[in-house]
Amino acid sequence: GRVGRAMAEMGDGSDIMVKRGEPFPENAPKGPIFVCTRNDSLADVVQATPPERREDLVFMQNGMLQPWLDAQGLGDATQVLVYFAVAKLGDKPTDGKTDMNPEGLTAAHGKWAEETAARFNAAGLSCKTPDKAGFDAMMYEKLIWISAFMLVGAKYPGSSVGDVESQHTAEVSYLISELASAVTQAMGVEFGPQMPERLCAYGRSVAHFPTAVKEFEWRNGFFYGLSQQASDNFYPDPCPTHTGLLKEVGAIPKALAAA
C-alpha cells in the first residue's frame, strides 16, 4: 500500500517488502518489521511472523490497538502514531505539522521507537519518542480525533475533514471534550489544555480527507464499549452525544446493537 511503499523508500535499499499473503522471508534482516496493513489483516501478519521475531513488529495502524496487542501477548510491541499522509502510491509523505504543533505530531514508543524516528527524520519527517504515559495520552488523543471527526462528518454526508472543522466546529469540539472526559474517567489519562483546538488544527492540515465511520471495533467501538460497560453497571453513559450520533447515522454493528 501507500504507507508501506513510502516506508520502504525511506530506507537504505536493504528492506524486504512482504505483500499480503506472502510468507515471512527466510533471509529477513534483523531489526524492525514495519506493519503497514489494514487492521483486519493484523492477525494474519502476527500468525505469519515467527514467534521469535514478533517482538520486532512495529504497528502503524489507526485506532485502539492496545487491548488486541495485549491479547496477542504483544502488549509491549512498538507502536507508531502516524500523522503524515501519503496521497497516492509512490508520492512522498506530507508531514502532519499544524499551526498549534509546528514541531509535528507523529510519535513512536517501544523497542524500535528510536530507529523508527531516525528513519522518519532522514526522510524529513518529524517523530517524537515520548515515555509510556506521554505516548498513551497521544494515542488516545489520535483515537479521539479520528472517532470524533469521522462521526460528525458521517452526520453530514459528503463532508470532508475540512468541512467538519470549518462548518461544524462547535459540534466536533464538544464531542472531542466528551470523549476526552470519558477516557480520563475510565483510564486515568490526563490530556493537555486546548485539546479541541489542537485536534481542529490537525483537521485543517488534512482538510481534503473524506469522512466515514470505518473499522468500528478499532475506533468508535472503544467509546461505545465504555458506554455499554456503564449501562451494564447502571451508570450514566459517559459519552451520550457519541452514542446518539452513532445511532443517528446507523454506525453501530447489528450484532452490538442487538446485544
HUTA-V648373 format. One record per backbone hydrogen bond with DSSP energy under -0.5 kcal/mol. NH is the residue of the N-H (numbers start at 1). CO is the residue of the C=O. If there is no record, write none. Layout:
# HUTA-V648373
<<NH CO> <NH CO>>
This chain:
# HUTA-V648373
<<5 1> <6 2> <7 3> <8 4> <9 5> <10 6> <10 7> <11 7> <11 8> <17 15> <18 16> <19 17> <22 19> <28 25> <33 56> <34 32> <35 33> <35 58> <36 34> <41 38> <42 39> <45 41> <46 42> <47 43> <48 44> <49 45> <49 46> <53 50> <54 50> <54 51> <56 53> <57 54> <58 33> <59 57> <59 78> <60 35> <64 218> <65 63> <69 65> <70 66> <71 67> <72 68> <73 70> <74 69> <77 74> <78 57> <79 109> <80 59> <81 107> <82 80> <83 81> <85 94> <87 85> <91 88> <94 85> <95 93> <97 95> <98 101> <104 101> <107 81> <108 128> <109 79> <111 76> <113 110> <116 112> <117 113> <118 114> <119 115> <120 116> <121 117> <122 118> <123 119> <123 120> <124 121> <125 120> <128 106> <135 131> <136 132> <137 133> <138 134> <139 135> <140 136> <141 137> <142 138> <143 139> <144 140> <145 141> <146 142> <147 143> <148 144> <149 145> <150 146> <151 147> <152 148> <153 149> <154 150> <155 151> <156 152> <156 153> <157 155> <159 153> <159 156> <161 209> <162 207> <164 160> <165 161> <166 162> <167 163> <168 163> <168 164> <172 168> <173 169> <174 170> <175 171> <176 172> <177 173> <178 174> <179 175> <180 176> <181 177> <182 178> <183 179> <184 180> <185 181> <186 182> <187 183> <188 183> <188 184> <189 183> <198 194> <199 195> <200 196> <201 197> <202 198> <203 199> <204 200> <205 201> <206 202> <206 203> <207 204> <209 206> <211 159> <214 212> <218 215> <219 215> <219 216> <221 216> <222 219> <223 219> <224 220> <225 221> <226 222> <227 223> <228 224> <229 225> <230 226> <231 227> <232 228> <233 229> <234 231> <235 230> <240 237> <243 239> <244 240> <245 241> <246 242> <247 243> <248 244> <249 245> <250 246> <250 247> <251 246> <252 246> <253 251> <256 253> <257 253> <258 254> <259 256>>
